[in-house]
């Protein structure tokens, strides 16, 4: 297997609310929700840099499709990161977020980087970080 990820799909409880957050707050481009005519088919896709596709799909639809029970959301099960080119970029992105989304304000990190953490409406954690050893 090639070490590559093509899609990242997050399970959400309210697809419209989550699409609004990623589209309107974070500014990610999307064609909106598609597949609503199919049972468990409503999904939204966001094209990301490097060929990655980011998707939002209702948790109950993922459960139905995979034949598993819907579990309790756990924000510590996964954390995504958005690396940027400077500490100033971290500050700009974090300042643009609704205050209730900020989990950890931007600050110097023990390993020499600079970053902060926010959560989406479903509690998924995102780190916005500048790593001086690996710039974006």
N, C-alpha and C positions, 0 to 999 in steps of 0.2 A: 504494500500500500504506500502510495506517495504521501508524504507529510503535508497535506493540504486540507483546508476547510473551505468548502464552497458555499454552504448555507449555515447561518445561525438562526434558529427559530426559537423565539421566546413564547412561552405559554402565558396568556393574559386572561383576566377575568372579564374585562369589558373592552372589546376590540375597538369600538369607536373612540372611547376615551384614550386608549393607548396610541392609536393612530394619530389623534389630535396632538398628543404630547410629543411624539417623535417628529411629526410633520411641522407643527406650529411652534413648539418650544425649541426643539433641537434643530429644526430646519432641514430635516432629511427629506429628499425628494421621493415621492411615491405617486402612483396612479390611484391610490386609495384602496378601499376594500373591494376585492373581487371574489367571485365564486359563491355569492350569497344564494344563488339559485340551487345549490347543492347542499344536502344535509351534511353538516360538519365541514363544509367547503369554504366558508368565509375566511379570508386571509388577506394580509397586506404585505407587500414586498417593497423593500428599499434597496436600490443598487448602491453599493459601497465601492470605495477605491479598491483596486487590485482584483476586481472580478468577484468579490464576495457579495452575496445577497443576504440581507438581513430580513427576517420575516417575523410577523406577529400572527399568532394563531390562537384561538381560544383554547384554554386548558381542557375544557370538556370535549372539544373536537379532537385534540391530541389523544386524550384518553380513549375515546371511541375508536379512533383510527388504529391505535396500537393495541387495543384490548387490555388496557390497564385501568386501575381505579384512579380517579382524580385524588391527588394527595393534598396535604397541607402545604401551602407555599412556604418556602424556606429561603429567605434572601441571602443566606450564607452558602447556598449550594453552588452558586456561580457568580463570578464577578467579571464584567467586561471592562476593557480599558481603551481609552482614546488617548494616544500619545500625541503631543504637540511639540512644536519647536522651541518654546521658551516658557519661562515661568510667567511672563506677562500674558501669554496666550491662555494659560491655565486660569489666571485671574479674570480675564475677559469672559471666558466660557462659563466659569462658575458664577460670576456676577449676573449673567443673563438668565440664570435659572430662577424659578420661583423659590423663595426662601424655604418653603416646606419640603422641597426636594433635596436640599443640601443635608447630607449626613455628616460629612467631615469637611469643614472649610479648608480651602487651600492653605498649605503651609510647607515649610521645608521638611523633608522626610529624612529619617535616620540614616538612610543609605546614600544620601547626597542629592536625591532628586527633589522635585517640588510637585505637589499635587493635592487634589481634593476628591471627595467621593459624593455622588448624588444617587438618588433612587428614582426610578420611573414610577408611574402610578400603581404598578403591581408589586413594587418593592425590589425589583431587579437592581442590583448595584452596578454603577459605572464609576470607574476611576478616570479622572482627567489628570494627566501626568506629563511632566517634562522630565526626561531622563537625560542628563548631560552626556552620558556615555553612549546613548543610542537615540539620536534625534529623529524626529518624525520625518 
